[in-house]
Amino acid sequence: MIVKLSDTNNIEISVLGQKMQAISYLGKAFLPTNLAGEVQKLVPACRRDLDMGLISMVVEEPNTHRLWTSVPKEMQI
């Protein structure tokens, strides 16, 4: 899934007691990964995450694309 950053909402979540800046999309919270660059390189990483049971998406940011991974509600405390 590829979305524009403007289609998301900035939120702050607490993950295992640590406050973190995240984005919300379709009711799910996502944190950025260290993977950024061309979409063609990020889509396979997104697929690997999906194969492991994670929900990830490629977000179009102002100067690049970045892989963001969802944070399960169980980890948001």
PyMOL Python script that loads the backbone (N, CA, C, O; Angstrom):
from pymol import cmd

cmd.read_pdbstr("""\
ATOM      1  N   MET A   1       0.849  -1.164   0.000  1.00  0.00           N
ATOM      2  CA  MET A   1       0.000   0.000   0.000  1.00  0.00           C
ATOM      3  C   MET A   1       0.901   1.236   0.000  1.00  0.00           C
ATOM      4  O   MET A   1       1.863   1.313   0.765  1.00  0.00           O
ATOM      5  N   ILE A   2       0.585   2.185  -0.852  1.00  0.00           N
ATOM      6  CA  ILE A   2       1.333   3.441  -0.928  1.00  0.00           C
ATOM      7  C   ILE A   2       0.357   4.579  -0.673  1.00  0.00           C
ATOM      8  O   ILE A   2      -0.659   4.699  -1.357  1.00  0.00           O
ATOM      9  N   VAL A   3       0.669   5.417   0.317  1.00  0.00           N
ATOM     10  CA  VAL A   3      -0.198   6.551   0.653  1.00  0.00           C
ATOM     11  C   VAL A   3       0.641   7.819   0.764  1.00  0.00           C
ATOM     12  O   VAL A   3       1.857   7.763   0.949  1.00  0.00           O
ATOM     13  N   LYS A   4      -0.021   8.948   0.650  1.00  0.00           N
ATOM     14  CA  LYS A   4       0.645  10.236   0.838  1.00  0.00           C
ATOM     15  C   LYS A   4       0.621  10.599   2.316  1.00  0.00           C
ATOM     16  O   LYS A   4      -0.343  10.294   3.018  1.00  0.00           O
ATOM     17  N   LEU A   5       1.661  11.239   2.778  1.00  0.00           N
ATOM     18  CA  LEU A   5       1.739  11.662   4.171  1.00  0.00           C
ATOM     19  C   LEU A   5       0.558  12.558   4.525  1.00  0.00           C
ATOM     20  O   LEU A   5       0.076  12.533   5.658  1.00  0.00           O
ATOM     21  N   SER A   6       0.092  13.347   3.563  1.00  0.00           N
ATOM     22  CA  SER A   6      -1.037  14.251   3.811  1.00  0.00           C
ATOM     23  C   SER A   6      -2.354  13.501   4.039  1.00  0.00           C
ATOM     24  O   SER A   6      -3.320  14.083   4.533  1.00  0.00           O
ATOM     25  N   ASP A   7      -2.396  12.228   3.687  1.00  0.00           N
ATOM     26  CA  ASP A   7      -3.595  11.413   3.913  1.00  0.00           C
ATOM     27  C   ASP A   7      -3.608  10.758   5.292  1.00  0.00           C
ATOM     28  O   ASP A   7      -4.536  10.019   5.620  1.00  0.00           O
ATOM     29  N   THR A   8      -2.588  11.026   6.093  1.00  0.00           N
ATOM     30  CA  THR A   8      -2.483  10.447   7.434  1.00  0.00           C
ATOM     31  C   THR A   8      -2.640  11.548   8.479  1.00  0.00           C
ATOM     32  O   THR A   8      -2.647  12.734   8.151  1.00  0.00           O
ATOM     33  N   ASN A   9      -2.764  11.145   9.726  1.00  0.00           N
ATOM     34  CA  ASN A   9      -2.827  12.099  10.836  1.00  0.00           C
ATOM     35  C   ASN A   9      -1.642  11.872  11.758  1.00  0.00           C
ATOM     36  O   ASN A   9      -1.311  10.732  12.082  1.00  0.00           O
ATOM     37  N   ASN A  10      -1.001  12.957  12.182  1.00  0.00           N
ATOM     38  CA  ASN A  10       0.079  12.845  13.165  1.00  0.00           C
ATOM     39  C   ASN A  10      -0.517  12.574  14.533  1.00  0.00           C
ATOM     40  O   ASN A  10      -1.471  13.235  14.944  1.00  0.00           O
ATOM     41  N   ILE A  11       0.044  11.603  15.236  1.00  0.00           N
ATOM     42  CA  ILE A  11      -0.415  11.269  16.580  1.00  0.00           C
ATOM     43  C   ILE A  11       0.785  10.983  17.467  1.00  0.00           C
ATOM     44  O   ILE A  11       1.899  10.786  16.980  1.00  0.00           O
ATOM     45  N   GLU A  12       0.550  10.963  18.754  1.00  0.00           N
ATOM     46  CA  GLU A  12       1.572  10.536  19.711  1.00  0.00           C
ATOM     47  C   GLU A  12       1.035   9.297  20.401  1.00  0.00           C
ATOM     48  O   GLU A  12      -0.092   9.288  20.896  1.00  0.00           O
ATOM     49  N   ILE A  13       1.854   8.245  20.429  1.00  0.00           N
ATOM     50  CA  ILE A  13       1.443   7.015  21.098  1.00  0.00           C
ATOM     51  C   ILE A  13       2.482   6.646  22.145  1.00  0.00           C
ATOM     52  O   ILE A  13       3.617   7.123  22.112  1.00  0.00           O
ATOM     53  N   SER A  14       2.084   5.804  23.056  1.00  0.00           N
ATOM     54  CA  SER A  14       2.993   5.283  24.062  1.00  0.00           C
ATOM     55  C   SER A  14       3.210   3.809  23.757  1.00  0.00           C
ATOM     56  O   SER A  14       2.273   3.012  23.799  1.00  0.00           O
ATOM     57  N   VAL A  15       4.449   3.455  23.451  1.00  0.00           N
ATOM     58  CA  VAL A  15       4.799   2.068  23.139  1.00  0.00           C
ATOM     59  C   VAL A  15       5.697   1.556  24.249  1.00  0.00           C
ATOM     60  O   VAL A  15       6.822   2.021  24.434  1.00  0.00           O
ATOM     61  N   LEU A  16       5.172   0.592  24.979  1.00  0.00           N
ATOM     62  CA  LEU A  16       5.904   0.020  26.107  1.00  0.00           C
ATOM     63  C   LEU A  16       6.402   1.114  27.049  1.00  0.00           C
ATOM     64  O   LEU A  16       7.521   1.048  27.559  1.00  0.00           O
ATOM     65  N   GLY A  17       5.559   2.116  27.271  1.00  0.00           N
ATOM     66  CA  GLY A  17       5.860   3.188  28.209  1.00  0.00           C
ATOM     67  C   GLY A  17       6.661   4.347  27.645  1.00  0.00           C
ATOM     68  O   GLY A  17       6.938   5.307  28.364  1.00  0.00           O
ATOM     69  N   GLN A  18       7.040   4.281  26.374  1.00  0.00           N
ATOM     70  CA  GLN A  18       7.823   5.355  25.755  1.00  0.00           C
ATOM     71  C   GLN A  18       6.954   6.109  24.755  1.00  0.00           C
ATOM     72  O   GLN A  18       6.367   5.501  23.859  1.00  0.00           O
ATOM     73  N   LYS A  19       6.868   7.440  24.904  1.00  0.00           N
ATOM     74  CA  LYS A  19       6.076   8.254  23.979  1.00  0.00           C
ATOM     75  C   LYS A  19       6.812   8.369  22.643  1.00  0.00           C
ATOM     76  O   LYS A  19       8.016   8.619  22.593  1.00  0.00           O
ATOM     77  N   MET A  20       6.049   8.177  21.560  1.00  0.00           N
ATOM     78  CA  MET A  20       6.637   8.208  20.227  1.00  0.00           C
ATOM     79  C   MET A  20       5.706   8.939  19.272  1.00  0.00           C
ATOM     80  O   MET A  20       4.484   8.883  19.407  1.00  0.00           O
ATOM     81  N   GLN A  21       6.308   9.632  18.296  1.00  0.00           N
ATOM     82  CA  GLN A  21       5.540  10.279  17.241  1.00  0.00           C
ATOM     83  C   GLN A  21       5.202   9.229  16.193  1.00  0.00           C
ATOM     84  O   GLN A  21       6.072   8.476  15.755  1.00  0.00           O
ATOM     85  N   ALA A  22       3.948   9.183  15.796  1.00  0.00           N
ATOM     86  CA  ALA A  22       3.476   8.185  14.847  1.00  0.00           C
ATOM     87  C   ALA A  22       2.482   8.845  13.904  1.00  0.00           C
ATOM     88  O   ALA A  22       2.194  10.037  14.012  1.00  0.00           O
ATOM     89  N   ILE A  23       1.966   8.049  12.982  1.00  0.00           N
ATOM     90  CA  ILE A  23       0.876   8.503  12.133  1.00  0.00           C
ATOM     91  C   ILE A  23      -0.270   7.513  12.267  1.00  0.00           C
ATOM     92  O   ILE A  23      -0.075   6.343  12.596  1.00  0.00           O
ATOM     93  N   SER A  24      -1.459   8.010  12.004  1.00  0.00           N
ATOM     94  CA  SER A  24      -2.650   7.171  12.031  1.00  0.00           C
ATOM     95  C   SER A  24      -3.219   7.110  10.623  1.00  0.00           C
ATOM     96  O   SER A  24      -3.337   8.126   9.938  1.00  0.00           O
ATOM     97  N   TYR A  25      -3.571   5.892  10.203  1.00  0.00           N
ATOM     98  CA  TYR A  25      -4.175   5.704   8.886  1.00  0.00           C
ATOM     99  C   TYR A  25      -5.169   4.559   8.992  1.00  0.00           C
ATOM    100  O   TYR A  25      -4.811   3.460   9.415  1.00  0.00           O
ATOM    101  N   LEU A  26      -6.404   4.809   8.614  1.00  0.00           N
ATOM    102  CA  LEU A  26      -7.481   3.816   8.679  1.00  0.00           C
ATOM    103  C   LEU A  26      -7.605   3.188  10.065  1.00  0.00           C
ATOM    104  O   LEU A  26      -7.849   1.989  10.199  1.00  0.00           O
ATOM    105  N   GLY A  27      -7.433   4.020  11.090  1.00  0.00           N
ATOM    106  CA  GLY A  27      -7.626   3.558  12.457  1.00  0.00           C
ATOM    107  C   GLY A  27      -6.461   2.806  13.059  1.00  0.00           C
ATOM    108  O   GLY A  27      -6.568   2.310  14.180  1.00  0.00           O
ATOM    109  N   LYS A  28      -5.350   2.705  12.347  1.00  0.00           N
ATOM    110  CA  LYS A  28      -4.171   2.012  12.867  1.00  0.00           C
ATOM    111  C   LYS A  28      -3.029   2.997  13.045  1.00  0.00           C
ATOM    112  O   LYS A  28      -2.903   3.963  12.292  1.00  0.00           O
ATOM    113  N   ALA A  29      -2.192   2.740  14.054  1.00  0.00           N
ATOM    114  CA  ALA A  29      -1.018   3.569  14.309  1.00  0.00           C
ATOM    115  C   ALA A  29       0.193   2.948  13.615  1.00  0.00           C
ATOM    116  O   ALA A  29       0.378   1.731  13.633  1.00  0.00           O
ATOM    117  N   PHE A  30       1.011   3.800  13.008  1.00  0.00           N
ATOM    118  CA  PHE A  30       2.209   3.353  12.298  1.00  0.00           C
ATOM    119  C   PHE A  30       3.419   4.139  12.785  1.00  0.00           C
ATOM    120  O   PHE A  30       3.334   5.339  13.046  1.00  0.00           O
ATOM    121  N   LEU A  31       4.545   3.444  12.904  1.00  0.00           N
ATOM    122  CA  LEU A  31       5.818   4.072  13.237  1.00  0.00           C
ATOM    123  C   LEU A  31       6.744   3.976  12.030  1.00  0.00           C
ATOM    124  O   LEU A  31       6.677   3.009  11.271  1.00  0.00           O
ATOM    125  N   PRO A  32       7.620   4.989  11.847  1.00  0.00           N
ATOM    126  CA  PRO A  32       8.533   4.948  10.710  1.00  0.00           C
ATOM    127  C   PRO A  32       9.637   3.920  10.931  1.00  0.00           C
ATOM    128  O   PRO A  32      10.051   3.660  12.061  1.00  0.00           O
ATOM    129  N   THR A  33      10.099   3.349   9.838  1.00  0.00           N
ATOM    130  CA  THR A  33      11.266   2.472   9.892  1.00  0.00           C
ATOM    131  C   THR A  33      12.462   3.257   9.371  1.00  0.00           C
ATOM    132  O   THR A  33      12.328   4.422   8.996  1.00  0.00           O
ATOM    133  N   ASN A  34      13.612   2.632   9.346  1.00  0.00           N
ATOM    134  CA  ASN A  34      14.811   3.270   8.808  1.00  0.00           C
ATOM    135  C   ASN A  34      14.918   3.110   7.297  1.00  0.00           C
ATOM    136  O   ASN A  34      15.852   3.622   6.680  1.00  0.00           O
ATOM    137  N   LEU A  35      13.959   2.399   6.699  1.00  0.00           N
ATOM    138  CA  LEU A  35      14.000   2.161   5.261  1.00  0.00           C
ATOM    139  C   LEU A  35      13.328   3.304   4.516  1.00  0.00           C
ATOM    140  O   LEU A  35      12.146   3.584   4.717  1.00  0.00           O
ATOM    141  N   ALA A  36      14.100   3.964   3.648  1.00  0.00           N
ATOM    142  CA  ALA A  36      13.575   5.070   2.849  1.00  0.00           C
ATOM    143  C   ALA A  36      14.264   5.051   1.495  1.00  0.00           C
ATOM    144  O   ALA A  36      15.361   4.513   1.350  1.00  0.00           O
ATOM    145  N   GLY A  37      13.610   5.643   0.511  1.00  0.00           N
ATOM    146  CA  GLY A  37      14.202   5.714  -0.818  1.00  0.00           C
ATOM    147  C   GLY A  37      13.170   5.493  -1.896  1.00  0.00           C
ATOM    148  O   GLY A  37      12.041   5.974  -1.805  1.00  0.00           O
ATOM    149  N   GLU A  38      13.573   4.752  -2.931  1.00  0.00           N
ATOM    150  CA  GLU A  38      12.707   4.517  -4.080  1.00  0.00           C
ATOM    151  C   GLU A  38      11.627   3.495  -3.751  1.00  0.00           C
ATOM    152  O   GLU A  38      11.864   2.522  -3.035  1.00  0.00           O
ATOM    153  N   VAL A  39      10.443   3.737  -4.286  1.00  0.00           N
ATOM    154  CA  VAL A  39       9.301   2.850  -4.047  1.00  0.00           C
ATOM    155  C   VAL A  39       9.644   1.416  -4.439  1.00  0.00           C
ATOM    156  O   VAL A  39       9.277   0.477  -3.733  1.00  0.00           O
ATOM    157  N   GLN A  40      10.344   1.242  -5.556  1.00  0.00           N
ATOM    158  CA  GLN A  40      10.659  -0.096  -6.048  1.00  0.00           C
ATOM    159  C   GLN A  40      11.464  -0.903  -5.029  1.00  0.00           C
ATOM    160  O   GLN A  40      11.377  -2.130  -5.012  1.00  0.00           O
ATOM    161  N   LYS A  41      12.239  -0.238  -4.188  1.00  0.00           N
ATOM    162  CA  LYS A  41      13.034  -0.933  -3.171  1.00  0.00           C
ATOM    163  C   LYS A  41      12.234  -1.167  -1.895  1.00  0.00           C
ATOM    164  O   LYS A  41      12.542  -2.078  -1.127  1.00  0.00           O
ATOM    165  N   LEU A  42      11.211  -0.352  -1.665  1.00  0.00           N
ATOM    166  CA  LEU A  42      10.432  -0.460  -0.432  1.00  0.00           C
ATOM    167  C   LEU A  42       9.300  -1.475  -0.530  1.00  0.00           C
ATOM    168  O   LEU A  42       8.932  -2.085   0.474  1.00  0.00           O
ATOM    169  N   VAL A  43       8.748  -1.664  -1.711  1.00  0.00           N
ATOM    170  CA  VAL A  43       7.625  -2.592  -1.868  1.00  0.00           C
ATOM    171  C   VAL A  43       8.014  -4.019  -1.466  1.00  0.00           C
ATOM    172  O   VAL A  43       7.229  -4.669  -0.776  1.00  0.00           O
ATOM    173  N   PRO A  44       9.186  -4.543  -1.861  1.00  0.00           N
ATOM    174  CA  PRO A  44       9.553  -5.888  -1.401  1.00  0.00           C
ATOM    175  C   PRO A  44       9.676  -5.980   0.128  1.00  0.00           C
ATOM    176  O   PRO A  44       9.332  -7.007   0.714  1.00  0.00           O
ATOM    177  N   ALA A  45      10.157  -4.925   0.768  1.00  0.00           N
ATOM    178  CA  ALA A  45      10.247  -4.918   2.237  1.00  0.00           C
ATOM    179  C   ALA A  45       8.855  -4.939   2.847  1.00  0.00           C
ATOM    180  O   ALA A  45       8.626  -5.598   3.862  1.00  0.00           O
ATOM    181  N   CYS A  46       7.936  -4.227   2.235  1.00  0.00           N
ATOM    182  CA  CYS A  46       6.544  -4.219   2.679  1.00  0.00           C
ATOM    183  C   CYS A  46       5.961  -5.631   2.556  1.00  0.00           C
ATOM    184  O   CYS A  46       5.233  -6.084   3.440  1.00  0.00           O
ATOM    185  N   ARG A  47       6.276  -6.309   1.480  1.00  0.00           N
ATOM    186  CA  ARG A  47       5.795  -7.680   1.257  1.00  0.00           C
ATOM    187  C   ARG A  47       6.381  -8.640   2.298  1.00  0.00           C
ATOM    188  O   ARG A  47       5.671  -9.510   2.802  1.00  0.00           O
ATOM    189  N   ARG A  48       7.658  -8.489   2.618  1.00  0.00           N
ATOM    190  CA  ARG A  48       8.288  -9.337   3.643  1.00  0.00           C
ATOM    191  C   ARG A  48       7.593  -9.154   4.981  1.00  0.00           C
ATOM    192  O   ARG A  48       7.337 -10.124   5.695  1.00  0.00           O
ATOM    193  N   ASP A  49       7.287  -7.897   5.322  1.00  0.00           N
ATOM    194  CA  ASP A  49       6.565  -7.637   6.571  1.00  0.00           C
ATOM    195  C   ASP A  49       5.215  -8.339   6.557  1.00  0.00           C
ATOM    196  O   ASP A  49       4.822  -8.959   7.546  1.00  0.00           O
ATOM    197  N   LEU A  50       4.512  -8.244   5.447  1.00  0.00           N
ATOM    198  CA  LEU A  50       3.205  -8.883   5.330  1.00  0.00           C
ATOM    199  C   LEU A  50       3.326 -10.399   5.500  1.00  0.00           C
ATOM    200  O   LEU A  50       2.494 -11.020   6.162  1.00  0.00           O
ATOM    201  N   ASP A  51       4.352 -10.985   4.907  1.00  0.00           N
ATOM    202  CA  ASP A  51       4.577 -12.427   5.040  1.00  0.00           C
ATOM    203  C   ASP A  51       4.838 -12.832   6.489  1.00  0.00           C
ATOM    204  O   ASP A  51       4.579 -13.973   6.870  1.00  0.00           O
ATOM    205  N   MET A  52       5.352 -11.897   7.301  1.00  0.00           N
ATOM    206  CA  MET A  52       5.616 -12.168   8.719  1.00  0.00           C
ATOM    207  C   MET A  52       4.433 -11.786   9.604  1.00  0.00           C
ATOM    208  O   MET A  52       4.514 -11.878  10.829  1.00  0.00           O
ATOM    209  N   GLY A  53       3.333 -11.357   8.982  1.00  0.00           N
ATOM    210  CA  GLY A  53       2.140 -11.014   9.742  1.00  0.00           C
ATOM    211  C   GLY A  53       2.064  -9.571  10.191  1.00  0.00           C
ATOM    212  O   GLY A  53       1.211  -9.221  11.007  1.00  0.00           O
ATOM    213  N   LEU A  54       2.949  -8.723   9.668  1.00  0.00           N
ATOM    214  CA  LEU A  54       2.944  -7.302  10.016  1.00  0.00           C
ATOM    215  C   LEU A  54       2.222  -6.507   8.930  1.00  0.00           C
ATOM    216  O   LEU A  54       2.174  -6.919   7.771  1.00  0.00           O
ATOM    217  N   ILE A  55       1.669  -5.380   9.318  1.00  0.00           N
ATOM    218  CA  ILE A  55       1.045  -4.480   8.349  1.00  0.00           C
ATOM    219  C   ILE A  55       1.989  -3.298   8.156  1.00  0.00           C
ATOM    220  O   ILE A  55       2.280  -2.567   9.103  1.00  0.00           O
ATOM    221  N   SER A  56       2.456  -3.117   6.946  1.00  0.00           N
ATOM    222  CA  SER A  56       3.338  -1.999   6.624  1.00  0.00           C
ATOM    223  C   SER A  56       2.791  -1.266   5.419  1.00  0.00           C
ATOM    224  O   SER A  56       1.986  -1.799   4.656  1.00  0.00           O
ATOM    225  N   MET A  57       3.240  -0.038   5.264  1.00  0.00           N
ATOM    226  CA  MET A  57       2.847   0.725   4.082  1.00  0.00           C
ATOM    227  C   MET A  57       3.976   1.673   3.709  1.00  0.00           C
ATOM    228  O   MET A  57       4.776   2.082   4.550  1.00  0.00           O
ATOM    229  N   VAL A  58       4.019   2.008   2.440  1.00  0.00           N
ATOM    230  CA  VAL A  58       4.979   2.978   1.929  1.00  0.00           C
ATOM    231  C   VAL A  58       4.289   4.334   1.954  1.00  0.00           C
ATOM    232  O   VAL A  58       3.198   4.499   1.409  1.00  0.00           O
ATOM    233  N   VAL A  59       4.938   5.302   2.594  1.00  0.00           N
ATOM    234  CA  VAL A  59       4.367   6.646   2.710  1.00  0.00           C
ATOM    235  C   VAL A  59       5.202   7.610   1.874  1.00  0.00           C
ATOM    236  O   VAL A  59       6.423   7.680   2.008  1.00  0.00           O
ATOM    237  N   GLU A  60       4.510   8.352   1.008  1.00  0.00           N
ATOM    238  CA  GLU A  60       5.161   9.374   0.194  1.00  0.00           C
ATOM    239  C   GLU A  60       5.358  10.609   1.058  1.00  0.00           C
ATOM    240  O   GLU A  60       4.399  11.302   1.399  1.00  0.00           O
ATOM    241  N   GLU A  61       6.612  10.878   1.409  1.00  0.00           N
ATOM    242  CA  GLU A  61       6.966  12.048   2.213  1.00  0.00           C
ATOM    243  C   GLU A  61       7.466  13.143   1.275  1.00  0.00           C
ATOM    244  O   GLU A  61       7.646  12.888   0.084  1.00  0.00           O
ATOM    245  N   PRO A  62       7.697  14.361   1.785  1.00  0.00           N
ATOM    246  CA  PRO A  62       8.072  15.464   0.889  1.00  0.00           C
ATOM    247  C   PRO A  62       9.250  15.173  -0.046  1.00  0.00           C
ATOM    248  O   PRO A  62       9.188  15.524  -1.224  1.00  0.00           O
ATOM    249  N   ASN A  63      10.322  14.540   0.448  1.00  0.00           N
ATOM    250  CA  ASN A  63      11.505  14.346  -0.392  1.00  0.00           C
ATOM    251  C   ASN A  63      11.867  12.894  -0.637  1.00  0.00           C
ATOM    252  O   ASN A  63      12.882  12.609  -1.272  1.00  0.00           O
ATOM    253  N   THR A  64      11.054  11.971  -0.143  1.00  0.00           N
ATOM    254  CA  THR A  64      11.379  10.553  -0.282  1.00  0.00           C
ATOM    255  C   THR A  64      10.142   9.707  -0.013  1.00  0.00           C
ATOM    256  O   THR A  64       9.058  10.235   0.237  1.00  0.00           O
ATOM    257  N   HIS A  65      10.309   8.425  -0.067  1.00  0.00           N
ATOM    258  CA  HIS A  65       9.285   7.468   0.362  1.00  0.00           C
ATOM    259  C   HIS A  65       9.874   6.701   1.539  1.00  0.00           C
ATOM    260  O   HIS A  65      11.076   6.435   1.566  1.00  0.00           O
ATOM    261  N   ARG A  66       9.035   6.341   2.517  1.00  0.00           N
ATOM    262  CA  ARG A  66       9.514   5.639   3.707  1.00  0.00           C
ATOM    263  C   ARG A  66       8.557   4.501   4.037  1.00  0.00           C
ATOM    264  O   ARG A  66       7.349   4.601   3.822  1.00  0.00           O
ATOM    265  N   LEU A  67       9.121   3.420   4.563  1.00  0.00           N
ATOM    266  CA  LEU A  67       8.319   2.299   5.026  1.00  0.00           C
ATOM    267  C   LEU A  67       7.892   2.565   6.466  1.00  0.00           C
ATOM    268  O   LEU A  67       8.728   2.863   7.318  1.00  0.00           O
ATOM    269  N   TRP A  68       6.599   2.459   6.735  1.00  0.00           N
ATOM    270  CA  TRP A  68       6.029   2.618   8.072  1.00  0.00           C
ATOM    271  C   TRP A  68       5.378   1.296   8.454  1.00  0.00           C
ATOM    272  O   TRP A  68       4.736   0.657   7.620  1.00  0.00           O
ATOM    273  N   THR A  69       5.536   0.881   9.704  1.00  0.00           N
ATOM    274  CA  THR A  69       4.998  -0.393  10.186  1.00  0.00           C
ATOM    275  C   THR A  69       3.976  -0.144  11.278  1.00  0.00           C
ATOM    276  O   THR A  69       4.164   0.717  12.137  1.00  0.00           O
ATOM    277  N   SER A  70       2.890  -0.909  11.237  1.00  0.00           N
ATOM    278  CA  SER A  70       1.829  -0.727  12.233  1.00  0.00           C
ATOM    279  C   SER A  70       2.285  -1.203  13.604  1.00  0.00           C
ATOM    280  O   SER A  70       3.134  -2.085  13.733  1.00  0.00           O
ATOM    281  N   VAL A  71       1.697  -0.594  14.616  1.00  0.00           N
ATOM    282  CA  VAL A  71       1.979  -0.951  16.005  1.00  0.00           C
ATOM    283  C   VAL A  71       0.726  -1.612  16.569  1.00  0.00           C
ATOM    284  O   VAL A  71      -0.321  -0.970  16.654  1.00  0.00           O
ATOM    285  N   PRO A  72       0.813  -2.886  16.954  1.00  0.00           N
ATOM    286  CA  PRO A  72      -0.367  -3.552  17.523  1.00  0.00           C
ATOM    287  C   PRO A  72      -0.865  -2.823  18.766  1.00  0.00           C
ATOM    288  O   PRO A  72      -0.069  -2.314  19.555  1.00  0.00           O
ATOM    289  N   LYS A  73      -2.169  -2.776  18.936  1.00  0.00           N
ATOM    290  CA  LYS A  73      -2.758  -2.098  20.101  1.00  0.00           C
ATOM    291  C   LYS A  73      -2.224  -2.669  21.411  1.00  0.00           C
ATOM    292  O   LYS A  73      -2.123  -1.948  22.403  1.00  0.00           O
ATOM    293  N   GLU A  74      -1.881  -3.956  21.423  1.00  0.00           N
ATOM    294  CA  GLU A  74      -1.361  -4.584  22.634  1.00  0.00           C
ATOM    295  C   GLU A  74      -0.035  -3.971  23.081  1.00  0.00           C
ATOM    296  O   GLU A  74       0.310  -4.039  24.261  1.00  0.00           O
ATOM    297  N   MET A  75       0.713  -3.369  22.144  1.00  0.00           N
ATOM    298  CA  MET A  75       1.992  -2.744  22.486  1.00  0.00           C
ATOM    299  C   MET A  75       1.825  -1.285  22.881  1.00  0.00           C
ATOM    300  O   MET A  75       2.758  -0.677  23.405  1.00  0.00           O
ATOM    301  N   GLN A  76       0.654  -0.718  22.638  1.00  0.00           N
ATOM    302  CA  GLN A  76       0.403   0.685  22.947  1.00  0.00           C
ATOM    303  C   GLN A  76      -0.143   0.776  24.365  1.00  0.00           C
ATOM    304  O   GLN A  76      -1.340   0.610  24.601  1.00  0.00           O
ATOM    305  N   ILE A  77       0.760   1.042  25.300  1.00  0.00           N
ATOM    306  CA  ILE A  77       0.341   1.159  26.703  1.00  0.00           C
ATOM    307  C   ILE A  77       0.856   2.446  27.299  1.00  0.00           C
ATOM    308  O   ILE A  77       0.608   2.727  28.472  1.00  0.00           O
TER     309      ILE A  77
END
""", "prot")
cmd.dss("prot")
cmd.show_as("cartoon", "prot")
cmd.util.cbc("prot")
cmd.orient("prot")
